[in-house]
Amino acid sequence: MGVDTRDTERICDGEMPVTAETALILARVFGNSAEFWLDLQRRVDLWEAMNPPGNCERIERARPLKPAA
């Protein structure tokens, strides 16, 4: 496949992110798009950012900027 077996295992275990280069390889192997693989990684990143204790409260404390006059 062109990806080290250890790296594949680390990606599957969530220990290593899908990089743009890996996404291109996976897309070629599985016949889909690199965007598919990068979107999966983005979803994992967002889920991990929202789920540790305290992160939701910290995110919700952020206030939108007021529009410029």
C-alpha positions as CSV (number, residue, x, y, z in Angstrom):
1,M,0.0,0.0,0.0
2,G,3.0,2.3,0.5
3,V,2.3,3.1,4.1
4,D,4.3,1.5,6.9
5,T,2.4,-1.1,8.8
6,R,3.2,0.5,12.1
7,D,1.9,3.8,10.9
8,T,-1.3,2.2,9.6
9,E,-1.8,0.6,13.1
10,R,-1.1,3.9,14.8
11,I,-3.7,5.7,12.6
12,C,-6.3,3.0,13.3
13,D,-5.6,3.2,17.0
14,G,-5.9,7.0,17.0
15,E,-2.3,7.5,18.0
16,M,-1.3,9.2,14.7
17,P,-3.3,11.6,12.5
18,V,-4.0,11.1,8.8
19,T,-1.7,13.5,7.0
20,A,-2.3,15.0,3.6
21,E,0.3,12.6,2.1
22,T,-1.3,9.5,3.8
23,A,-4.7,10.7,2.6
24,L,-3.5,10.8,-1.0
25,I,-2.2,7.2,-0.6
26,L,-5.4,5.9,1.1
27,A,-7.5,7.6,-1.6
28,R,-5.6,5.8,-4.4
29,V,-5.7,2.5,-2.6
30,F,-9.4,2.6,-1.7
31,G,-10.7,4.5,-4.8
32,N,-12.1,7.5,-3.0
33,S,-10.8,11.0,-2.4
34,A,-8.1,12.5,-0.2
35,E,-10.7,14.9,1.0
36,F,-12.7,11.9,2.4
37,W,-9.7,10.9,4.6
38,L,-8.9,14.4,5.7
39,D,-12.5,15.1,6.6
40,L,-12.5,12.0,8.8
41,Q,-9.4,13.3,10.5
42,R,-11.0,16.7,10.9
43,R,-14.1,15.1,12.5
44,V,-11.9,13.2,15.0
45,D,-9.9,16.4,15.8
46,L,-13.1,18.3,16.5
47,W,-14.6,15.5,18.6
48,E,-11.4,15.2,20.7
49,A,-11.4,19.0,21.2
50,M,-15.0,19.0,22.4
51,N,-14.9,16.0,24.7
52,P,-12.2,16.4,27.4
53,P,-13.5,17.7,30.7
54,G,-13.6,21.4,30.8
55,N,-13.2,22.1,27.1
56,C,-16.9,22.7,26.4
57,E,-17.1,25.3,29.1
58,R,-13.9,27.0,27.9
59,I,-15.2,27.1,24.3
60,E,-18.6,28.4,25.4
61,R,-16.9,31.2,27.4
62,A,-15.5,32.6,24.2
63,R,-17.7,35.6,23.0
64,P,-18.1,36.7,19.4
65,L,-16.5,39.9,18.4
66,K,-18.8,42.9,17.9
67,P,-19.2,44.0,14.3
68,A,-17.1,46.9,13.2
69,A,-19.0,50.2,12.7
